[in-house]
Amino acid sequence: MSNSTAPNHSARSAQTPDDRLIVALDVPTALDGLKLAEQLGPQVGFYKIGLGMLTGGGLALANELKSEHGKRIFLDMKLFDIGATIEAAVRGLAAFDLDFLTVHGDPHVVRAAAEGAADKPLKILAVTILTSLDRADLDAGLITAGDIPDLVCTRAARAFEAGADGIIASPQEAALIRTLPEAAGKLIVTPGVRPVGSALGDQKRVATPAQAIADGADHIVVGRPIWAATDPTDAAAKILSSLP
């Protein structure tokens, strides 16, 4: 969905979580993730589980949060392989009743993932350029020349054309992507979101939660500023209260 059709968030019930915030469970094990989710309680309804927790019980945690706690789940696997392998992997993951899944934004990968998720509610999100990368990193990887915002927009448009339900991009590119004709009705999910005063960590292209939403993001992903906070519940509440 685009921001033009977004619901009135100011009218949200206190009992209904604002799912624009996705909390990244970048903690060592599923038990740690479950403990954090229980601590955050009903104010957070959407969680991201990534590769870092895959061997620590990530899929089991996804199932438990979904089936027993009614949470939405974003599985951040950033899949990349030949088409047949991607299609098979996504078809298997789609059986877990997940909400979002990331794949790399190369068109052949996106097309295969869309085939694998066919007839399932799973949304395929294409990664444009990782928010931890800058132009020097792209040069080292032999990526084509050009400004990062231009490359991100090009990759986003091609991913949408290949069947992506949405894209992953830094908040600094969200506004540009939202103007693309191909972005109509599509999701923009932004990691690299840091509240004012937070350390950048491994992110290089960042914005505040409020700015990311104002610039066209449908969802923001926040990890370390919440789970590493002295009071994660308060940290999440402050981010939620800052959203327009």
Secondary structure, 3 states (H helix, E strand, C coil): CCHHHCCCHHHCCCCCCCCCEEEECCCCCHHHHHHHHHHHHHHCCEEEEEHHHHHHCHHHHHHHHHHHHCCEEEEEEEECCCHHHHHHHHHHHHCCCCCEEEEECCHHHHHHHHHHCCCCCCEEEEECCCCCCCHHHHHHCCCCCCCHHHHHHHHHHHHHHHCCCEEECCHHHHHHHHCCHHHCCCEEEECCECCCCCCCCCCCCCECHHHHHHCCCCEEEECHHHHCCCCHHHHHHHHHHHCC
